[in-house]
């Protein structure tokens, strides 16, 4: 159904961008249960299921809350970040400190008069201790599923924010929201997420809206309908597909050998690695090259038009340009796929029937699939 956010002057003034490792972690858990995942994130899910096949992940309290077969899940699982790039442990501290009345109100909104999973019942009765236990499960999920890729994920999220702040500066809210997702409409102070009737108005939290790009939420856009923290508008990040280039299983991309012969091994590998944006220090760690050497190579590639660069806070993010991609003889990354998610559609993945945990002793197996509880 359409969700309407009415933004006054004060709301717009308080609106800001942020990234959230906690939010991405919850979305990653939900993606494991998605029977027909979007093609952009399939490489990650294939990787994650293989990892969990070797060592299953036990999340008996979190799973029934995040993957519940309902249209919504408890909003306190993903509180609004306090800053633009909070540390994961800081976000967990905010989560553990959620007031009991907010936890209970959210659970009533989500589960209502229907059957409640045991973890929700326990959480309602003993919020403090249950939140601590769920936080421990979230930490395990983050370390197992997200941390190995977080540097690349964060770079793509930062690049998206840098791009959109440029749109806001040059064209205002109309340009910002008009480019964010085809289901978003901005007009006369009203932001509408269009889908189908009936219309529902969101109850805005304090201090504006937090605009949050997402990799694991791709290609959906969603907004908090009711929240005890700032209202969150989550949207698909540009270039999400580039994060998983290293998981594509293509160890020798077409044209890379010829590019190495032309540019040299280090510069060719930089060009290939930078399909996903990265900073100088991140590249130095990844390629085991000194930061000074990386900077020299990046300068040459940028002057040659093979790389683009943009500032994100104090960091410069580099990425392979269209000319560089042509040189690599590989398809361009899905930079604008979020504008038209249908263009990236593939045949549905096949797999075992969906199942959900039935008890607190359930082990989340990598082949489990269930309907994603989307915001």
C-alpha positions, 0 to 999 in steps of 0.5 A, a space after each residue: 500500500 502507498 505510505 505517505 510521509 508529510 515532511 515540514 520545514 523542520 523535518 526536512 532540516 533534520 533529514 540526513 544520510 546514514 549507513 548502518 551495519 546493524 540494519 544490513 545485518 538484519 537484512 542479510 538474515 532476511 535475505 537468507 530466507 528469501 525464496 526468490 532473491 534479486 539477482 544482485 545479491 545472489 552471489 552473496 547468498 550462495 557464499 553465505 549458504 556454503 559458509 553456513 553449511 560448514 558451520 551452522 548459525 544458531 539464532 533462535 531468538 532473532 529468526 522468528 522476529 526478523 523472518 515472521 511471514 508478516 508484512 512487518 517486523 519489529 522496528 527496534 531491530 534496526 534503530 536509526 543510527 545516531 551518526 552517519 557511520 556508527 560502529 556496529 558495537 555502538 548500534 548494538 548498545 543502542 539496541 540493547 538499551 531500547 526502552 521496554 515500553 517501546 519494545 512491547 508497543 512494537 511487538 503489539 503492532 507487528 503480531 497483534 492478535 495473531 499467534 506470537 512466536 515464543 521469542 516474541 513472548 519472552 521478549 515482551 515479558 523480559 525485555 532487558 534480558 531478551 534484548 541482550 540475548 538477541 544482541 549476542 545473536 546479531 553480533 554472531 550474524 554480523 561477524 559471520 555474514 557481513 564482516 568479511 565483506 563490510 569494507 566493500 559494502 561500506 565503500 559502496 554505501 559511502 559512494 551512494 551518499 556522496 552522489 546523492 548529497 550532490 543531487 541535493 545540493 544541485 537540485 534540492 529535494 525534488 532531484 534527490 527523491 526523484 532519482 532514488 527509486 521509481 516508487 518514490 514521489 515527491 510533491 509539495 512537502 509530501 513523499 509517497 511510496 507508491 504501490 497500491 491502495 489503500 493509502 497509509 500515512 506514516 507517523 514520523 519520529 522526531 528530528 526528520 528522516 534518516 535516508 539509509 542506502 542498503 545493499 542487502 535490501 536491494 531493490 526495495 524501498 521502505 519507510 518506518 510507519 511508526 517508530 520510537 527513533 527517527 523515521 528511516 527511509 531505506 533505499 537500494 544503493 547505487 552500484 550494489 552489484 559491484 560489491 559481489 564481483 569478487 564472489 562471482 567465481 570468475 577468477 580470470 575475467 575476460 580481457 584481464 590478461 590483455 589489460 595486464 600486458 598493457 598496463 602492468 599487473 598491479 594497475 590492471 588488478 586495481 582496475 578490476 578490483 575497483 569495479 566496486 569503489 574503494 579508498 587508497 588504504 583499503 586497496 593497499 590492504 587488499 592487494 598487499 601494496 604500500 599506500 604510496 605505491 597505490 596512490 601513484 598507480 591510482 593517479 596514473 589511472 585517473 589521469 588516463 580516464 580509467 578511474 573516477 573519484 569522489 569525496 566521501 567525508 575525508 575519504 577519496 573513493 575511486 572506481 573504474 570508469 566506463 572507459 576502464 570497464 571497456 578496457 576490461 571487456 566486462 559488462 558495466 556494473 549495475 549502477 542504475 539498476 535500482 532505478 529499474 529493478 526489473 531490468 536486472 530480473 533473472 529466472 527464480 532460483 530453485 531450492 528446497 521448500 521454505 521452512 522456519 524455525 520451530 523451537 528455540 533449539 532450531 539451527 538455522 541451516 543455509 538451505 532454509 528459505 522463508 518469506 521475507 518480512 519486508 518493511 
